[in-house]
Amino acid sequence: MALFKLEVSLPDRPGSLGAMASAIGFAGGDIRGLQVIKSENGRGFDEVTVAIPGSDPTDLLNVLGQIGGVEVLSCNPA
């Protein structure tokens, strides 16, 4: 498994983080760390460390991109 550190922006409302976590699991990923960075203007900004099968995060990024309001700001090897 490969580790990636994602910086994400998502709606600051109940259920948004849960939807993102479910999508990560659906893509075969495992959350290894989560840090809430800030909340402003109705958006939450988080840093999520995710372990994924293989070494290509494309499937994970595609699944996260299908969640309304979730924006992956960066994705880097951890």
N, C-alpha and C positions, 0 to 999 in steps of 0.2 A: 504494500500500500504506500502511496505517496501522500505527503502532507502539503497542504496549501493554506495560505493565510488570505482570507477574503475580507475586503472592506466593503460593507454593504450599507445601503440606505433603504429604509422601508417605512411605510406609514406607521406613525406612533399611535397605534390603537390596539385594543385587545385582539389577540389572535394572529397578528401579523408575524410575530416571532415563531409561534407554533406552526404556522403554515410554511415558513421558511425551513424550519427544522424537519418537518414531514417531507418536504421536497428533497432535502439533502439525503434523508434516509431512502426515499424512493429511487434516487440516483445511485444508491449503493454506498453513500458516504457515511462517515461516522464523525460526529462533532467531538473534537478533542479539547476545544477551548472556546470561550465566548467572553468578550469584554464589551460592555456598553460604553461607547465613547461619549456620545452626547445626544441630546434631543433638542431640536429647534424647528420652529415653523411647521409643526405637525409631522416632522420626520425624525426617525431614530437612526443613529449612525452606530454601527457595531463592527467589531473585528471578530471574525469567526475562523478558527483553525479546524480544518476538515481533513480527514484521512479518506482517500478514495482508492478503489482498486485500480491498478495500472498506474500510468504516469501522465495521462492526458485529461485535463479537467473539462474538456469540451462538453461532455454529456451533463456534468453538474451545472455548468454555466447555462446550458440550454434549458434545463429544467427550472433553474432559478429565474431565468428570463421570462418564463411563462406565468409567473405569479404576478398578478396585478400589483403594481406599485413598488415592487422590489427592483432595486438597481444595484448591480455589482460594480463598485467603483474601481476596484483593483483585485487582481488574483495573482499571487506570487508564491513560489515554492517556500515552504516554511523550514 
